[in-house]
Amino acid sequence: MSRHGKFCPNCGSNSIKWLIPQMGSIWDCMDCGYHGAVVIEDEELAQEIRKKYLKKEAEK
């Protein structure tokens, strides 16, 4: 089953919310702290980003 929606461009998480709609497209990620205007809508791309992010975090 495919998830649809918005994903964080930094970590691939779908725990991203639209922050202050009056300011335009500003998004905030609950997982990595990303704050910006860009989001990913492609689930496959988001999964690849998520894998790379988690691998990088595990190496820290």
N, C-alpha and C positions, 0 to 999 in steps of 0.2 A: 504494500500500500504506500503510495507516494504522499509525502507531506507537501502541502502548498503553503506559500507564504513568503515571509521575509527572513533573510539570514544575515548574520554579521559578516562583513567582508574580512575582518581580522581573524576570527576564530571559527567561523562557520556555524555558530550556534543559532538556534531559532528563538533564543531568549532575548529578543530584541524588541524594544518598544519605541513608539513614536513619541518623542519628547517635544512638548510645546508646539502643538499643531499650528498655532498662530504665527510661528517663526518660519514656517515652511517645512521642509523635509529634514528635520534633525532627529537622529536615531541614537539610542543609548542601549548598549549591550550589558545585560546583567551578569554575563559570564566573564568577560575579559576587560570590561570598562571602556570599550570603544565608544566614541562619541563623534558623530559626523553625519554627513548628508548621503553617503553611499550605502546601499544595501544590495544584497544578492537575492535574486528571485529564482535562480536555477539550483534545484536541490542537489543535483550531481556535482556541480561546482562547489557548493557549500560543503558537501561531504568530503571532497578532496582537501579543501581548506581546513576543515576540522581535523582530519587525520594529520596533516602537517603541523597544525598548531599544537595538538596534543603530544606529538612526538617531540617537538621543540620544548614544550613545557616539562616533559619527563626528563630531558637532558639537563635541565637547570639544577 
